[in-house]
Amino acid sequence: MNAIELKNISYTYSRGTPFERLALDDVSVSFKAGIITGLMGHTGSGKSTLVRLFNGLEKPENGTVSIFGEDIWQKPKEIRKYRFKVGLVFQYPEYQLFEETVKEDISYGPKNMGLDNSEIDRRVRDAAELCRIDSALLEKSPFDLSGGEKRRVAIAGIMAMQPEILVLDEPAAGLDPRGREEIFDGIRDYKSSKNATVIIVSHSMEDMAKYSDEIAVMNNAKIYMHDTKEAVFKRAHELCEIGLDVPPIAYFSKELADLGLPVSESFYSVEACVDALDTLFNAN
Amino acid sequence: MIKDITLGQFFPGNSLLHRLDPRIKIILTILFIAIVFLAKSTLSYLLVLAFTIALIIISGISFKTVLKSLKPIVFVLIITSALNIFWTVGDDLIFSFWIIDIYAEGVNFAILMVLRITSLLIGTSVLLTYTTSPIMLTDGLERLLAPLKAIKVPVHEFSLMMTIALRFIPTLIEETDKIMSAQKARGADFTTGSIISRAKALIPVLIPLFISSFRRADELATAMECRCYHGGDGRTKMNTPHLKVIDILTVSVFIVICVIIVMLNRFA
């Protein structure tokens, strides 16, 4: 079953003004349930517009958006219920924090869902734990936290709604390696504990190599590739042509193969590289 | 959506109006306002209308965009024409029902009023805001007001404040849009409920907006200080505009039209 299915979607910004720009050009794509899909593409390729369609923040000019088989624009008045099914974390979400305490801020989403207080409290603690937010921080003001902590609080605010589909737009942009890891580990834990579908928009091939199962690549308002990450990274040459890059380790793997060394298969994560080198050294 | 607001927005281009000296354009705008208010007869109104349409054509901005910018004042137009139609008393009664009397003069006056307001708005925006970048605009204003420096008016500081304010309008609109979407994604509802609950729904938008505005102001001040900004004294411009023949010509055309309008008023 597909979690999200888009059919023949087009979207134009500022139609009818000199600033008109086609952001999505007849895009049809579906995202499988229960896996992490990385959505990649360089700036302006339409990634961010695409994710805004998933929960009905933008209405496509034509085509249909279906969540678990339901057309979300069937009843435009009930669009709000899909906001809780598809949790969308925007770029730099830390700028949306507004409450007096971290706990209050995380409960904003669940409160809008109309849940009772004990359920809200349970979900807030659960989300905070997934996002590695120390329980001592819960009573602090969100504006006193560090950048990475703020980011995690904002993500927890979406996770607390427990959406079946979690969509994140550049969740780790501008963070140091440790901050990135904390965020991606949190996302992975959310996926496995809630059996959720996750879509991550990212620039970083390395992060996607590590965390995603499938990768969709966008170029010029269209879906350019959509396959398992192994298959996508094999097409390194095409990725380079559209301004993307494969993880540096993937080049190393290719170099080794070109040297005629018996590398079993191409690898693209540091861990796989260590394993492969291990086997090589042991063989010699 | 919030992005569709075109009032006071600059459309880049290379038309005659885009190339005029900003100082001249401010003077032209004042002349244009004079032209609109000088017109009294139907004939002179027609000339004003033709002139406004000519300005739009010269500016190269589509009629659709210009008409869209009138949306916010539709209400004003309706009220003004209703007041004129129902409350003007004249000699030529054309419609009478119960306590409503409509005179031909009232209808006539209403049409002229609507024409006056729309051409005023379209003309000034086409002349100034649509075709002048905010930087050029404040630059022109600064130079036009420069003589006031003699009586210690901080002209440069005022124009800098205006430049910054204008510069950040689109940024703030974009930011508002972004925060609203983010809170909508968390289930915020801005469109239903009582006025009070809708006002309350805006708190999650306003607080982040205020915080980011203060942050931006702070960052801008630091960046300016890093580049040794110290006020207007002894500052020179990268591009100093000089009056060209075309500037003088355009002003002459406007003055001629002014005179024609006054003449036409006599022939009514």
Interface residues (C-beta under 8 A of the other chain):
Chain A: S14 G16 T17 P18 R52 N55 L57 R80 R83 F84 G87 L88 V89 F90 P93 Y95 Q96 L97 F98 Y108 G109 N112 M113 F143 G157 I158 M161
Chain B: K3 T6 F11 P12 G13 I61 S62 K64 T65 K68 K178 I179 S181 A182 Q183 K184 A185 R186 G187 A188 D189 I203 P204 I207 P208 I211 S212
